[in-house]
């Protein structure tokens, strides 16, 4: 789970998560991450007042060409979280991306 926040509010988000019983917290610029049990997701979405968003990581992988990115994303186990017929917005993030289109 990642609780995103406005830059500079990470310490407050961290304290709110500690107050909710989270112990393993990793603080970065604009985010606080923690391993999370399914039962904590609702609690985390309801009570912290300073977190902008609560996000769940459903997968992580390395992709060099775009085809690999699309294939790896397609096979993520989303059905564990949402029904197959449901639609949901997806957002990706890259750091020092080397993705390129091979013609």
Biopython code that builds the backbone (N, CA, C, O; Angstrom):
import numpy as np
from Bio.PDB.StructureBuilder import StructureBuilder

atoms = [
    (1, "UNK", "N", (0.834, -1.159, 0.000)),
    (1, "UNK", "CA", (0.000, 0.000, 0.000)),
    (1, "UNK", "C", (0.883, 1.227, 0.000)),
    (1, "UNK", "O", (1.928, 1.256, 0.650)),
    (2, "UNK", "N", (0.461, 2.233, -0.727)),
    (2, "UNK", "CA", (1.162, 3.513, -0.733)),
    (2, "UNK", "C", (0.171, 4.608, -0.420)),
    (2, "UNK", "O", (-0.864, 4.725, -1.076)),
    (3, "UNK", "N", (0.479, 5.401, 0.569)),
    (3, "UNK", "CA", (-0.309, 6.587, 0.883)),
    (3, "UNK", "C", (0.451, 7.774, 0.312)),
    (3, "UNK", "O", (1.533, 8.114, 0.790)),
    (4, "UNK", "N", (-0.116, 8.404, -0.709)),
    (4, "UNK", "CA", (0.554, 9.559, -1.292)),
    (4, "UNK", "C", (0.158, 10.805, -0.512)),
    (4, "UNK", "O", (-0.911, 10.869, 0.094)),
    (5, "UNK", "N", (1.041, 11.786, -0.541)),
    (5, "UNK", "CA", (0.766, 13.021, 0.188)),
    (5, "UNK", "C", (1.429, 14.193, -0.504)),
    (5, "UNK", "O", (2.290, 14.025, -1.368)),
    (6, "UNK", "N", (1.013, 15.376, -0.107)),
    (6, "UNK", "CA", (1.684, 16.586, -0.550)),
    (6, "UNK", "C", (3.100, 16.563, 0.017)),
    (6, "UNK", "O", (3.317, 16.170, 1.163)),
    (7, "UNK", "N", (4.052, 16.987, -0.798)),
    (7, "UNK", "CA", (5.442, 17.024, -0.354)),
    (7, "UNK", "C", (5.539, 17.827, 0.951)),
    (7, "UNK", "O", (5.043, 18.951, 1.037)),
    (8, "UNK", "N", (6.174, 17.244, 1.944)),
    (8, "UNK", "CA", (6.345, 17.898, 3.237)),
    (8, "UNK", "C", (5.391, 17.396, 4.309)),
    (8, "UNK", "O", (5.597, 17.667, 5.492)),
    (9, "UNK", "N", (4.338, 16.662, 3.912)),
    (9, "UNK", "CA", (3.383, 16.140, 4.888)),
    (9, "UNK", "C", (3.616, 14.661, 5.212)),
    (9, "UNK", "O", (2.805, 14.045, 5.903)),
    (10, "UNK", "N", (4.702, 14.098, 4.724)),
    (10, "UNK", "CA", (4.961, 12.674, 4.920)),
    (10, "UNK", "C", (5.026, 12.284, 6.398)),
    (10, "UNK", "O", (4.553, 11.209, 6.767)),
    (11, "UNK", "N", (5.595, 13.126, 7.241)),
    (11, "UNK", "CA", (5.695, 12.808, 8.678)),
    (11, "UNK", "C", (4.317, 12.727, 9.325)),
    (11, "UNK", "O", (4.088, 11.893, 10.201)),
    (12, "UNK", "N", (3.407, 13.586, 8.899)),
    (12, "UNK", "CA", (2.050, 13.565, 9.458)),
    (12, "UNK", "C", (1.312, 12.320, 8.991)),
    (12, "UNK", "O", (0.632, 11.667, 9.782)),
    (13, "UNK", "N", (1.445, 11.981, 7.692)),
    (13, "UNK", "CA", (0.827, 10.754, 7.168)),
    (13, "UNK", "C", (1.388, 9.550, 7.907)),
    (13, "UNK", "O", (0.642, 8.644, 8.280)),
    (14, "UNK", "N", (2.701, 9.536, 8.122)),
    (14, "UNK", "CA", (3.344, 8.439, 8.846)),
    (14, "UNK", "C", (2.751, 8.295, 10.244)),
    (14, "UNK", "O", (2.457, 7.179, 10.671)),
    (15, "UNK", "N", (2.574, 9.387, 10.956)),
    (15, "UNK", "CA", (2.003, 9.321, 12.297)),
    (15, "UNK", "C", (0.564, 8.819, 12.272)),
    (15, "UNK", "O", (0.166, 8.033, 13.131)),
    (16, "UNK", "N", (-0.216, 9.267, 11.291)),
    (16, "UNK", "CA", (-1.596, 8.791, 11.178)),
    (16, "UNK", "C", (-1.626, 7.281, 10.934)),
    (16, "UNK", "O", (-2.451, 6.575, 11.513)),
    (17, "UNK", "N", (-0.735, 6.789, 10.086)),
    (17, "UNK", "CA", (-0.691, 5.346, 9.812)),
    (17, "UNK", "C", (-0.217, 4.572, 11.045)),
    (17, "UNK", "O", (-0.721, 3.483, 11.319)),
    (18, "UNK", "N", (0.737, 5.118, 11.784)),
    (18, "UNK", "CA", (1.164, 4.479, 13.038)),
    (18, "UNK", "C", (-0.002, 4.399, 14.015)),
    (18, "UNK", "O", (-0.192, 3.385, 14.688)),
    (19, "UNK", "N", (-0.777, 5.471, 14.086)),
    (19, "UNK", "CA", (-1.942, 5.490, 14.977)),
    (19, "UNK", "C", (-2.980, 4.438, 14.576)),
    (19, "UNK", "O", (-3.757, 3.978, 15.412)),
    (20, "UNK", "N", (-2.988, 4.063, 13.299)),
    (20, "UNK", "CA", (-3.900, 3.028, 12.807)),
    (20, "UNK", "C", (-3.328, 1.622, 12.987)),
    (20, "UNK", "O", (-3.987, 0.635, 12.660)),
    (21, "UNK", "N", (-2.103, 1.534, 13.506)),
    (21, "UNK", "CA", (-1.521, 0.233, 13.792)),
    (21, "UNK", "C", (-0.484, -0.261, 12.801)),
    (21, "UNK", "O", (0.001, -1.384, 12.931)),
    (22, "UNK", "N", (-0.132, 0.552, 11.813)),
    (22, "UNK", "CA", (0.901, 0.146, 10.864)),
    (22, "UNK", "C", (2.265, 0.253, 11.523)),
    (22, "UNK", "O", (2.556, 1.233, 12.208)),
    (23, "UNK", "N", (3.096, -0.753, 11.316)),
    (23, "UNK", "CA", (4.412, -0.772, 11.952)),
    (23, "UNK", "C", (5.553, -0.613, 10.947)),
    (23, "UNK", "O", (6.491, 0.141, 11.203)),
    (24, "UNK", "N", (5.490, -1.299, 9.827)),
    (24, "UNK", "CA", (6.564, -1.246, 8.826)),
    (24, "UNK", "C", (6.266, -0.141, 7.820)),
    (24, "UNK", "O", (5.586, -0.374, 6.821)),
    (25, "UNK", "N", (6.767, 1.047, 8.080)),
    (25, "UNK", "CA", (6.506, 2.183, 7.211)),
    (25, "UNK", "C", (7.796, 2.657, 6.567)),
    (25, "UNK", "O", (8.821, 2.806, 7.233)),
    (26, "UNK", "N", (7.735, 2.892, 5.267)),
    (26, "UNK", "CA", (8.868, 3.419, 4.517)),
    (26, "UNK", "C", (8.459, 4.781, 3.977)),
    (26, "UNK", "O", (7.473, 4.897, 3.249)),
    (27, "UNK", "N", (9.209, 5.799, 4.331)),
    (27, "UNK", "CA", (8.871, 7.165, 3.955)),
    (27, "UNK", "C", (9.743, 7.607, 2.784)),
    (27, "UNK", "O", (10.959, 7.411, 2.792)),
    (28, "UNK", "N", (9.110, 8.201, 1.782)),
    (28, "UNK", "CA", (9.809, 8.774, 0.634)),
    (28, "UNK", "C", (9.172, 10.132, 0.357)),
    (28, "UNK", "O", (8.181, 10.493, 0.993)),
    (29, "UNK", "N", (9.724, 10.876, -0.573)),
    (29, "UNK", "CA", (9.146, 12.165, -0.926)),
    (29, "UNK", "C", (7.741, 11.978, -1.484)),
    (29, "UNK", "O", (7.564, 11.356, -2.532)),
    (30, "UNK", "N", (6.757, 12.507, -0.798)),
    (30, "UNK", "CA", (5.386, 12.460, -1.273)),
    (30, "UNK", "C", (4.677, 11.133, -1.097)),
    (30, "UNK", "O", (3.601, 10.939, -1.662)),
    (31, "UNK", "N", (5.248, 10.209, -0.327)),
    (31, "UNK", "CA", (4.605, 8.901, -0.175)),
    (31, "UNK", "C", (5.100, 8.178, 1.068)),
    (31, "UNK", "O", (6.236, 8.350, 1.511)),
    (32, "UNK", "N", (4.199, 7.359, 1.617)),
    (32, "UNK", "CA", (4.540, 6.455, 2.710)),
    (32, "UNK", "C", (4.030, 5.085, 2.296)),
    (32, "UNK", "O", (2.849, 4.933, 1.984)),
    (33, "UNK", "N", (4.909, 4.080, 2.288)),
    (33, "UNK", "CA", (4.513, 2.736, 1.874)),
    (33, "UNK", "C", (4.601, 1.777, 3.048)),
    (33, "UNK", "O", (5.356, 1.982, 3.998)),
    (34, "UNK", "N", (3.794, 0.714, 2.947)),
    (34, "UNK", "CA", (3.770, -0.300, 3.990)),
    (34, "UNK", "C", (3.158, -1.571, 3.438)),
    (34, "UNK", "O", (2.237, -1.511, 2.623)),
    (35, "UNK", "N", (3.661, -2.737, 3.876)),
    (35, "UNK", "CA", (2.943, -3.966, 3.563)),
    (35, "UNK", "C", (1.566, -3.871, 4.225)),
    (35, "UNK", "O", (1.453, -3.357, 5.338)),
    (36, "UNK", "N", (0.530, -4.355, 3.561)),
    (36, "UNK", "CA", (-0.820, -4.182, 4.068)),
    (36, "UNK", "C", (-1.635, -5.447, 3.911)),
    (36, "UNK", "O", (-1.598, -6.099, 2.868)),
    (37, "UNK", "N", (-2.363, -5.784, 4.947)),
    (37, "UNK", "CA", (-3.306, -6.898, 4.868)),
    (37, "UNK", "C", (-4.608, -6.378, 4.279)),
    (37, "UNK", "O", (-4.921, -5.192, 4.379)),
    (38, "UNK", "N", (-5.355, -7.276, 3.668)),
    (38, "UNK", "CA", (-6.610, -6.902, 3.026)),
    (38, "UNK", "C", (-7.553, -6.184, 3.993)),
    (38, "UNK", "O", (-8.245, -5.243, 3.605)),
    (39, "UNK", "N", (-7.579, -6.620, 5.226)),
    (39, "UNK", "CA", (-8.494, -6.030, 6.211)),
    (39, "UNK", "C", (-8.156, -4.577, 6.538)),
    (39, "UNK", "O", (-9.006, -3.854, 7.059)),
    (40, "UNK", "N", (-6.940, -4.137, 6.244)),
    (40, "UNK", "CA", (-6.529, -2.772, 6.570)),
    (40, "UNK", "C", (-6.865, -1.770, 5.475)),
    (40, "UNK", "O", (-6.758, -0.564, 5.695)),
    (41, "UNK", "N", (-7.266, -2.244, 4.303)),
    (41, "UNK", "CA", (-7.490, -1.341, 3.178)),
    (41, "UNK", "C", (-8.613, -0.353, 3.482)),
    (41, "UNK", "O", (-8.443, 0.847, 3.268)),
    (42, "UNK", "N", (-9.746, -0.825, 3.973)),
    (42, "UNK", "CA", (-10.867, 0.079, 4.288)),
    (42, "UNK", "C", (-10.474, 1.078, 5.368)),
    (42, "UNK", "O", (-10.754, 2.270, 5.244)),
    (43, "UNK", "N", (-9.833, 0.603, 6.413)),
    (43, "UNK", "CA", (-9.405, 1.468, 7.515)),
    (43, "UNK", "C", (-8.469, 2.563, 6.989)),
    (43, "UNK", "O", (-8.542, 3.716, 7.414)),
    (44, "UNK", "N", (-7.600, 2.184, 6.066)),
    (44, "UNK", "CA", (-6.632, 3.129, 5.526)),
    (44, "UNK", "C", (-7.307, 4.159, 4.627)),
    (44, "UNK", "O", (-6.868, 5.308, 4.575)),
    (45, "UNK", "N", (-8.356, 3.774, 3.925)),
    (45, "UNK", "CA", (-9.071, 4.723, 3.072)),
    (45, "UNK", "C", (-9.964, 5.664, 3.877)),
    (45, "UNK", "O", (-10.241, 6.776, 3.429)),
    (46, "UNK", "N", (-10.417, 5.243, 5.046)),
    (46, "UNK", "CA", (-11.361, 6.054, 5.815)),
    (46, "UNK", "C", (-10.718, 7.071, 6.749)),
    (46, "UNK", "O", (-11.193, 8.204, 6.833)),
    (47, "UNK", "N", (-9.658, 6.702, 7.450)),
    (47, "UNK", "CA", (-9.231, 7.522, 8.579)),
    (47, "UNK", "C", (-8.107, 8.515, 8.334)),
    (47, "UNK", "O", (-8.193, 9.619, 8.870)),
    (48, "UNK", "N", (-7.075, 8.224, 7.581)),
    (48, "UNK", "CA", (-6.033, 9.256, 7.431)),
    (48, "UNK", "C", (-6.600, 10.515, 6.752)),
    (48, "UNK", "O", (-7.249, 10.421, 5.710)),
    (49, "UNK", "N", (-6.358, 11.663, 7.333)),
    (49, "UNK", "CA", (-6.897, 12.898, 6.760)),
    (49, "UNK", "C", (-5.878, 13.646, 5.908)),
    (49, "UNK", "O", (-6.248, 14.553, 5.164)),
    (50, "UNK", "N", (-4.608, 13.283, 6.005)),
    (50, "UNK", "CA", (-3.595, 14.031, 5.262)),
    (50, "UNK", "C", (-3.086, 13.301, 4.021)),
    (50, "UNK", "O", (-2.381, 13.896, 3.206)),
    (51, "UNK", "N", (-3.425, 12.042, 3.866)),
    (51, "UNK", "CA", (-3.012, 11.313, 2.660)),
    (51, "UNK", "C", (-3.908, 11.743, 1.500)),
    (51, "UNK", "O", (-5.123, 11.867, 1.656)),
    (52, "UNK", "N", (-3.291, 11.970, 0.325)),
    (52, "UNK", "CA", (-4.072, 12.330, -0.865)),
    (52, "UNK", "C", (-4.818, 11.119, -1.410)),
    (52, "UNK", "O", (-6.013, 11.182, -1.701)),
    (53, "UNK", "N", (-4.088, 10.021, -1.542)),
    (53, "UNK", "CA", (-4.649, 8.790, -2.106)),
    (53, "UNK", "C", (-4.019, 7.588, -1.419)),
    (53, "UNK", "O", (-2.903, 7.651, -0.903)),
    (54, "UNK", "N", (-4.771, 6.487, -1.428)),
    (54, "UNK", "CA", (-4.249, 5.207, -0.979)),
    (54, "UNK", "C", (-4.206, 4.316, -2.212)),
    (54, "UNK", "O", (-5.227, 4.111, -2.869)),
    (55, "UNK", "N", (-3.051, 3.796, -2.522)),
    (55, "UNK", "CA", (-2.880, 2.978, -3.722)),
    (55, "UNK", "C", (-2.357, 1.600, -3.335)),
    (55, "UNK", "O", (-1.587, 1.451, -2.385)),
    (56, "UNK", "N", (-2.790, 0.603, -4.089)),
    (56, "UNK", "CA", (-2.316, -0.759, -3.888)),
    (56, "UNK", "C", (-1.460, -1.168, -5.066)),
    (56, "UNK", "O", (-1.845, -0.974, -6.219)),
    (57, "UNK", "N", (-0.317, -1.726, -4.785)),
    (57, "UNK", "CA", (0.541, -2.233, -5.855)),
    (57, "UNK", "C", (0.076, -3.645, -6.177)),
    (57, "UNK", "O", (0.118, -4.525, -5.318)),
    (58, "UNK", "N", (-0.364, -3.862, -7.399)),
    (58, "UNK", "CA", (-0.840, -5.184, -7.801)),
    (58, "UNK", "C", (0.220, -5.941, -8.591)),
    (58, "UNK", "O", (0.022, -7.107, -8.935)),
    (59, "UNK", "N", (1.328, -5.298, -8.877)),
    (59, "UNK", "CA", (2.406, -5.987, -9.572)),
    (59, "UNK", "C", (3.575, -5.062, -9.810)),
    (59, "UNK", "O", (3.463, -3.838, -9.736)),
    (60, "UNK", "N", (4.692, -5.683, -10.095)),
    (60, "UNK", "CA", (5.903, -4.930, -10.399)),
    (60, "UNK", "C", (6.732, -5.794, -11.325)),
    (60, "UNK", "O", (6.905, -6.988, -11.080)),
    (61, "UNK", "N", (7.238, -5.202, -12.375)),
    (61, "UNK", "CA", (8.031, -5.959, -13.330)),
    (61, "UNK", "C", (8.895, -5.013, -14.146)),
    (61, "UNK", "O", (8.674, -3.802, -14.167)),
    (62, "UNK", "N", (9.869, -5.581, -14.806)),
    (62, "UNK", "CA", (10.747, -4.822, -15.677)),
    (62, "UNK", "C", (10.284, -5.050, -17.112)),
    (62, "UNK", "O", (10.029, -6.184, -17.517)),
    (63, "UNK", "N", (10.179, -3.976, -17.870)),
    (63, "UNK", "CA", (9.777, -4.071, -19.276)),
    (63, "UNK", "C", (10.699, -3.184, -20.101)),
    (63, "UNK", "O", (10.913, -2.016, -19.774)),
    (64, "UNK", "N", (11.235, -3.746, -21.162)),
    (64, "UNK", "CA", (12.112, -2.961, -22.032)),
    (64, "UNK", "C", (11.312, -2.427, -23.233)),
    (64, "UNK", "O", (11.191, -1.211, -23.375)),
    (65, "UNK", "N", (10.766, -3.287, -24.097)),
    (65, "UNK", "CA", (9.922, -2.735, -25.169)),
    (65, "UNK", "C", (8.472, -2.602, -24.698)),
    (65, "UNK", "O", (8.069, -3.243, -23.728)),
    (66, "UNK", "N", (7.701, -1.775, -25.381)),
    (66, "UNK", "CA", (6.298, -1.564, -25.023)),
    (66, "UNK", "C", (5.504, -2.859, -25.038)),
    (66, "UNK", "O", (4.635, -3.050, -24.187)),
    (67, "UNK", "N", (5.776, -3.756, -25.982)),
    (67, "UNK", "CA", (5.048, -5.027, -26.039)),
    (67, "UNK", "C", (5.157, -5.780, -24.717)),
    (67, "UNK", "O", (4.179, -6.357, -24.242)),
    (68, "UNK", "N", (6.328, -5.772, -24.138)),
    (68, "UNK", "CA", (6.552, -6.447, -22.860)),
    (68, "UNK", "C", (5.743, -5.752, -21.751)),
    (68, "UNK", "O", (5.172, -6.417, -20.887)),
    (69, "UNK", "N", (5.700, -4.443, -21.781)),
    (69, "UNK", "CA", (4.918, -3.685, -20.809)),
    (69, "UNK", "C", (3.445, -4.071, -20.900)),
    (69, "UNK", "O", (2.815, -4.342, -19.878)),
    (70, "UNK", "N", (2.892, -4.098, -22.104)),
    (70, "UNK", "CA", (1.476, -4.416, -22.281)),
    (70, "UNK", "C", (1.181, -5.859, -21.877)),
    (70, "UNK", "O", (0.165, -6.119, -21.232)),
    (71, "UNK", "N", (2.044, -6.792, -22.242)),
    (71, "UNK", "CA", (1.820, -8.205, -21.918)),
    (71, "UNK", "C", (1.897, -8.435, -20.411)),
    (71, "UNK", "O", (1.059, -9.139, -19.846)),
    (72, "UNK", "N", (2.893, -7.848, -19.762)),
    (72, "UNK", "CA", (3.040, -8.022, -18.309)),
    (72, "UNK", "C", (1.855, -7.402, -17.567)),
    (72, "UNK", "O", (1.397, -7.951, -16.564)),
    (73, "UNK", "N", (1.363, -6.275, -18.048)),
    (73, "UNK", "CA", (0.212, -5.638, -17.425)),
    (73, "UNK", "C", (-1.040, -6.485, -17.605)),
    (73, "UNK", "O", (-1.848, -6.612, -16.685)),
    (74, "UNK", "N", (-1.198, -7.061, -18.784)),
    (74, "UNK", "CA", (-2.382, -7.868, -19.098)),
    (74, "UNK", "C", (-2.516, -9.073, -18.181)),
    (74, "UNK", "O", (-3.635, -9.455, -17.840)),
    (75, "UNK", "N", (-1.411, -9.682, -17.771)),
    (75, "UNK", "CA", (-1.471, -10.913, -16.984)),
    (75, "UNK", "C", (-1.447, -10.689, -15.466)),
    (75, "UNK", "O", (-1.385, -11.654, -14.705)),
    (76, "UNK", "N", (-1.495, -9.440, -15.025)),
    (76, "UNK", "CA", (-1.568, -9.183, -13.584)),
    (76, "UNK", "C", (-2.845, -9.800, -13.024)),
    (76, "UNK", "O", (-3.860, -9.858, -13.718)),
    (77, "UNK", "N", (-2.802, -10.251, -11.803)),
    (77, "UNK", "CA", (-3.929, -10.932, -11.170)),
    (77, "UNK", "C", (-4.933, -9.924, -10.611)),
    (77, "UNK", "O", (-5.123, -9.828, -9.399)),
    (78, "UNK", "N", (-5.559, -9.190, -11.496)),
    (78, "UNK", "CA", (-6.545, -8.191, -11.074)),
    (78, "UNK", "C", (-7.819, -8.848, -10.565)),
    (78, "UNK", "O", (-8.520, -8.265, -9.737)),
    (79, "UNK", "N", (-8.135, -10.049, -11.042)),
    (79, "UNK", "CA", (-9.389, -10.704, -10.647)),
    (79, "UNK", "C", (-9.440, -10.987, -9.144)),
    (79, "UNK", "O", (-10.519, -11.219, -8.598)),
    (80, "UNK", "N", (-8.302, -10.971, -8.478)),
    (80, "UNK", "CA", (-8.292, -11.124, -7.023)),
    (80, "UNK", "C", (-8.872, -9.882, -6.337)),
    (80, "UNK", "O", (-9.304, -9.950, -5.186)),
    (81, "UNK", "N", (-8.880, -8.753, -7.046)),
    (81, "UNK", "CA", (-9.303, -7.486, -6.456)),
    (81, "UNK", "C", (-10.628, -6.968, -6.995)),
    (81, "UNK", "O", (-11.425, -6.402, -6.248)),
    (82, "UNK", "N", (-10.869, -7.159, -8.289)),
    (82, "UNK", "CA", (-12.100, -6.655, -8.901)),
    (82, "UNK", "C", (-12.669, -7.709, -9.844)),
    (82, "UNK", "O", (-11.921, -8.546, -10.350)),
    (83, "UNK", "N", (-13.976, -7.685, -10.089)),
    (83, "UNK", "CA", (-14.573, -8.640, -11.020)),
    (83, "UNK", "C", (-14.045, -8.440, -12.440)),
    (83, "UNK", "O", (-13.646, -7.334, -12.804)),
    (84, "UNK", "N", (-14.041, -9.488, -13.230)),
    (84, "UNK", "CA", (-13.530, -9.423, -14.604)),
    (84, "UNK", "C", (-14.303, -8.416, -15.448)),
    (84, "UNK", "O", (-13.735, -7.830, -16.369)),
    (85, "UNK", "N", (-15.577, -8.204, -15.159)),
    (85, "UNK", "CA", (-16.392, -7.288, -15.960)),
    (85, "UNK", "C", (-16.237, -5.818, -15.539)),
    (85, "UNK", "O", (-16.771, -4.930, -16.203)),
    (86, "UNK", "N", (-15.526, -5.561, -14.466)),
    (86, "UNK", "CA", (-15.393, -4.189, -13.964)),
    (86, "UNK", "C", (-14.349, -3.414, -14.756)),
    (86, "UNK", "O", (-13.391, -3.983, -15.278)),
    (87, "UNK", "N", (-14.551, -2.131, -14.830)),
    (87, "UNK", "CA", (-13.568, -1.239, -15.443)),
    (87, "UNK", "C", (-12.885, -0.460, -14.329)),
    (87, "UNK", "O", (-13.496, -0.154, -13.305)),
    (88, "UNK", "N", (-11.636, -0.147, -14.533)),
    (88, "UNK", "CA", (-10.931, 0.663, -13.542)),
    (88, "UNK", "C", (-9.851, 1.466, -14.237)),
    (88, "UNK", "O", (-9.280, 1.014, -15.230)),
    (89, "UNK", "N", (-9.566, 2.657, -13.722)),
    (89, "UNK", "CA", (-8.490, 3.448, -14.319)),
    (89, "UNK", "C", (-7.142, 2.874, -13.901)),
    (89, "UNK", "O", (-6.973, 2.443, -12.760)),
    (90, "UNK", "N", (-6.204, 2.868, -14.806)),
    (90, "UNK", "CA", (-4.853, 2.379, -14.497)),
    (90, "UNK", "C", (-3.873, 3.519, -14.709)),
    (90, "UNK", "O", (-4.034, 4.346, -15.606)),
    (91, "UNK", "N", (-2.861, 3.540, -13.865)),
    (91, "UNK", "CA", (-1.849, 4.574, -13.954)),
    (91, "UNK", "C", (-0.490, 3.905, -13.847)),
    (91, "UNK", "O", (-0.295, 3.017, -13.017)),
    (92, "UNK", "N", (0.425, 4.315, -14.660)),
    (92, "UNK", "CA", (1.763, 3.747, -14.605)),
    (92, "UNK", "C", (2.788, 4.819, -14.307)),
    (92, "UNK", "O", (2.550, 6.007, -14.522)),
    (93, "UNK", "N", (3.914, 4.390, -13.815)),
    (93, "UNK", "CA", (4.979, 5.325, -13.496)),
    (93, "UNK", "C", (6.296, 4.701, -13.920)),
    (93, "UNK", "O", (6.537, 3.516, -13.693)),
    (94, "UNK", "N", (7.130, 5.497, -14.526)),
    (94, "UNK", "CA", (8.453, 5.008, -14.895)),
    (94, "UNK", "C", (9.514, 5.904, -14.271)),
    (94, "UNK", "O", (9.293, 7.093, -14.041)),
    (95, "UNK", "N", (10.634, 5.322, -14.012)),
    (95, "UNK", "CA", (11.779, 6.059, -13.504)),
    (95, "UNK", "C", (12.940, 5.750, -14.430)),
    (95, "UNK", "O", (13.320, 4.589, -14.585)),
    (96, "UNK", "N", (13.495, 6.759, -15.034)),
    (96, "UNK", "CA", (14.587, 6.593, -15.991)),
    (96, "UNK", "C", (14.230, 5.531, -17.028)),
    (96, "UNK", "O", (14.961, 4.558, -17.212)),
    (97, "UNK", "N", (13.099, 5.731, -17.701)),
    (97, "UNK", "CA", (12.573, 4.755, -18.645)),
    (97, "UNK", "C", (13.477, 4.558, -19.844)),
    (97, "UNK", "O", (14.032, 5.510, -20.393)),
    (98, "UNK", "N", (13.614, 3.289, -20.242)),
    (98, "UNK", "CA", (14.328, 2.947, -21.466)),
    (98, "UNK", "C", (13.373, 2.367, -22.483)),
    (98, "UNK", "O", (13.803, 1.839, -23.508)),
    (99, "UNK", "N", (12.052, 2.461, -22.209)),
    (99, "UNK", "CA", (11.064, 1.952, -23.149)),
    (99, "UNK", "C", (11.191, 2.667, -24.479)),
    (99, "UNK", "O", (11.380, 3.883, -24.534)),
    (100, "UNK", "N", (11.087, 1.907, -25.533)),
    (100, "UNK", "CA", (11.147, 2.503, -26.863)),
    (100, "UNK", "C", (10.360, 1.630, -27.821)),
    (100, "UNK", "O", (10.171, 0.435, -27.591)),
    (101, "UNK", "N", (9.911, 2.242, -28.886)),
    (101, "UNK", "CA", (9.208, 1.491, -29.921)),
    (101, "UNK", "C", (10.252, 0.980, -30.896)),
    (101, "UNK", "O", (11.061, 1.737, -31.432)),
    (102, "UNK", "N", (10.210, -0.331, -31.111)),
    (102, "UNK", "CA", (11.143, -0.947, -32.047)),
    (102, "UNK", "C", (10.423, -1.095, -33.383)),
    (102, "UNK", "O", (9.413, -1.793, -33.469)),
    (103, "UNK", "N", (10.928, -0.451, -34.412)),
    (103, "UNK", "CA", (10.315, -0.519, -35.731)),
    (103, "UNK", "C", (11.062, -1.487, -36.629)),
    (103, "UNK", "O", (10.684, -1.674, -37.786)),
]
sb = StructureBuilder()
sb.init_structure("model")
sb.init_model(0)
sb.init_chain("A")
sb.init_seg("    ")
for serial, (resi, resn, name, xyz) in enumerate(atoms, 1):
    if name == "N":
        sb.init_residue(resn, " ", resi, " ")
    sb.init_atom(name, np.array(xyz, "f"), 0.0, 1.0, " ", f" {name:<3s}", serial, name[0])
structure = sb.get_structure()
